[in-house]
Amino acid sequence: MPTPTDTPGGYDAEALYRSLLEQVRAGLAGVPDAAIVGIHSGGAWLAERLAADLGLQARLGFIDVSFYRDDYAKKGLHPDVKPTRIDFNVDGAAILLVDDVLETGRTVRAAMNVLFDYGRPQRIMLAALADRGGRELPVAADFAGTQAAVQPGQSLALSRDAAGQLSLTIEDDNA
């Protein structure tokens, strides 16, 4: 049975975002020294919106995990490497790490390695717009917009239009 967040060929990313925002708002209530770090690129888009909606723009950072992936030697450098920018003190901070789609856990592991290069956070929480399962590492989202059922050979792709509206579509893998 479809949920209100299902659309033909994907999910209603804006509805999922609103659900994620409310979960994060409740989860960060009373958390001192909170910061938000988005993983490029979809996680960075979500982190920007979360930071704006939660008033945490001064404690917003972005990371690119390209050089930290355990499959770097096999896949090589992604042609669209973005800069990592963390302009706040990571030591002792409660970090909300944000990714668009959580699957194997390998991107999250790489992102934590990046964070620890900047300092030792007191706590790292994970938010994802969609959790599609398929873990290869023991990683779990603290906050997720949806548990997505995607068939083998398919992936979820987050995109953002010029107005900042998000869409989450199911695509066939071309690998």
C-alpha positions as CSV (number, residue, x, y, z in Angstrom):
1,M,0.0,0.0,0.0
2,P,1.5,3.4,-1.0
3,T,2.2,5.9,1.8
4,P,1.5,9.7,1.4
5,T,5.2,10.1,0.7
6,D,5.2,7.9,-2.3
7,T,5.0,9.4,-5.8
8,P,5.2,7.6,-9.2
9,G,8.9,6.6,-9.6
10,G,10.0,7.9,-6.2
11,Y,9.1,9.5,-2.9
12,D,7.7,12.9,-1.9
13,A,11.1,14.3,-0.7
14,E,9.5,17.5,0.7
15,A,7.2,15.5,2.9
16,L,10.1,13.3,4.0
17,Y,12.1,16.4,4.8
18,R,9.4,17.8,7.0
19,S,9.2,14.5,8.9
20,L,13.0,14.4,9.2
21,L,13.0,18.0,10.4
22,E,10.5,17.3,13.2
23,Q,12.5,14.2,14.3
24,V,15.7,16.2,14.4
25,R,14.1,19.2,16.2
26,A,12.9,16.9,18.9
27,G,16.2,15.0,19.1
28,L,18.3,18.1,19.4
29,A,16.1,19.8,21.9
30,G,18.3,20.6,24.9
31,V,21.5,19.4,23.2
32,P,24.3,21.9,24.0
33,D,26.9,22.7,21.4
34,A,25.0,21.1,18.5
35,A,26.3,21.4,15.0
36,I,25.2,20.1,11.6
37,V,27.6,18.6,9.0
38,G,26.3,17.5,5.6
39,I,27.9,15.0,3.3
40,H,28.2,16.3,-0.3
41,S,26.0,16.7,-2.2
42,G,22.6,15.5,-1.2
43,G,23.4,15.5,2.5
44,A,24.8,19.0,2.2
45,W,21.5,20.2,0.7
46,L,19.6,18.7,3.5
47,A,22.0,20.1,6.1
48,E,21.6,23.6,4.7
49,R,17.9,23.4,5.1
50,L,18.0,21.8,8.6
51,A,20.5,24.5,9.8
52,A,18.3,27.3,8.5
53,D,15.1,25.8,10.0
54,L,16.8,25.1,13.3
55,G,18.8,28.4,13.6
56,L,22.2,26.6,13.4
57,Q,23.7,28.3,10.3
58,A,26.7,29.4,12.3
59,R,27.5,25.8,13.2
60,L,27.0,24.3,9.7
61,G,29.7,22.4,7.9
62,F,30.2,20.2,4.8
63,I,32.4,17.3,4.0
64,D,33.4,15.4,1.0
65,V,34.4,11.8,1.7
66,S,36.0,11.1,-1.7
67,F,39.5,10.6,-0.3
68,Y,38.3,8.6,2.7
69,R,36.3,5.9,1.0
70,D,37.5,2.4,1.4
71,D,36.9,1.8,-2.3
72,Y,39.0,4.9,-3.4
73,A,41.7,2.7,-5.0
74,K,39.1,0.7,-7.0
75,K,36.8,3.6,-8.0
76,G,39.3,6.4,-8.3
77,L,38.6,10.1,-7.7
78,H,35.1,11.2,-8.4
79,P,35.2,14.0,-10.9
80,D,33.1,16.4,-8.8
81,V,35.1,16.6,-5.6
82,K,33.8,19.4,-3.3
83,P,35.7,21.1,-0.6
84,T,35.3,20.1,3.0
85,R,34.4,23.1,5.2
86,I,34.1,22.9,9.0
87,D,34.4,26.4,10.5
88,F,33.6,25.5,14.1
89,N,35.4,23.6,16.8
90,V,34.5,19.9,16.5
91,D,36.0,19.0,19.9
92,G,33.2,18.3,22.4
93,A,30.5,19.1,19.9
94,A,27.3,17.1,19.3
95,I,27.4,16.6,15.6
96,L,24.4,15.8,13.5
97,L,25.9,14.1,10.4
98,V,23.4,14.3,7.4
99,D,23.3,12.1,4.4
100,D,20.6,11.8,1.7
101,V,20.4,8.0,1.5
102,L,21.8,5.5,4.0
103,E,22.5,2.0,2.6
104,T,25.8,0.1,3.3
105,G,27.2,2.5,5.9
106,R,30.5,3.0,4.1
107,T,29.9,6.7,3.3
108,V,29.0,7.3,6.9
109,R,32.2,5.5,8.1
110,A,34.2,7.7,5.7
111,A,32.5,10.8,7.0
112,M,33.3,10.0,10.6
113,N,36.9,9.6,9.6
114,V,36.8,13.1,8.1
115,L,35.2,14.5,11.3
116,F,37.9,12.9,13.5
117,D,40.6,14.7,11.4
118,Y,39.0,17.9,12.7
119,G,38.7,16.9,16.4
120,R,36.9,14.7,18.8
121,P,33.2,15.2,18.9
122,Q,31.4,14.5,22.1
123,R,28.7,12.7,20.1
124,I,27.8,12.0,16.5
125,M,24.1,11.5,15.5
126,L,23.1,10.5,12.0
127,A,20.1,11.8,9.9
128,A,19.2,10.5,6.5
129,L,16.3,11.3,4.3
130,A,15.9,7.7,3.3
131,D,17.2,4.5,4.9
132,R,17.2,1.7,2.3
133,G,18.8,-1.0,4.4
134,G,21.6,-3.2,3.0
135,R,24.1,-2.5,5.7
136,E,27.7,-3.8,5.3
137,L,28.8,-1.9,8.4
138,P,27.1,-1.6,11.8
139,V,25.7,1.9,11.2
140,A,22.1,3.1,12.0
141,A,20.4,6.4,11.5
142,D,19.1,8.2,14.6
143,F,16.6,10.1,12.4
144,A,15.2,9.0,9.0
145,G,12.5,10.4,6.8
146,T,11.6,6.9,5.5
147,Q,12.6,3.3,5.3
148,A,12.8,2.9,1.5
149,A,12.1,-0.3,-0.3
150,V,14.2,-0.3,-3.4
151,Q,14.7,-3.3,-5.6
152,P,18.2,-4.8,-6.3
153,G,19.7,-3.0,-9.3
154,Q,18.0,0.3,-8.4
155,S,19.1,3.3,-6.4
156,L,17.6,6.4,-4.8
157,A,18.7,9.7,-6.2
158,L,18.1,13.1,-4.5
159,S,18.0,16.2,-6.7
160,R,17.3,19.8,-6.0
161,D,15.8,22.3,-8.4
162,A,16.7,26.0,-8.8
163,A,14.1,26.9,-6.2
164,G,15.6,24.5,-3.6
165,Q,12.8,21.9,-3.9
166,L,13.9,18.4,-3.4
167,S,12.9,15.3,-5.3
168,L,13.8,11.7,-4.5
169,T,13.6,9.3,-7.4
170,I,14.2,5.6,-8.0
171,E,16.6,5.0,-10.8
172,D,18.1,1.9,-12.4
173,D,21.7,1.4,-11.7
174,N,23.9,1.5,-14.7
175,A,26.8,-0.2,-13.2
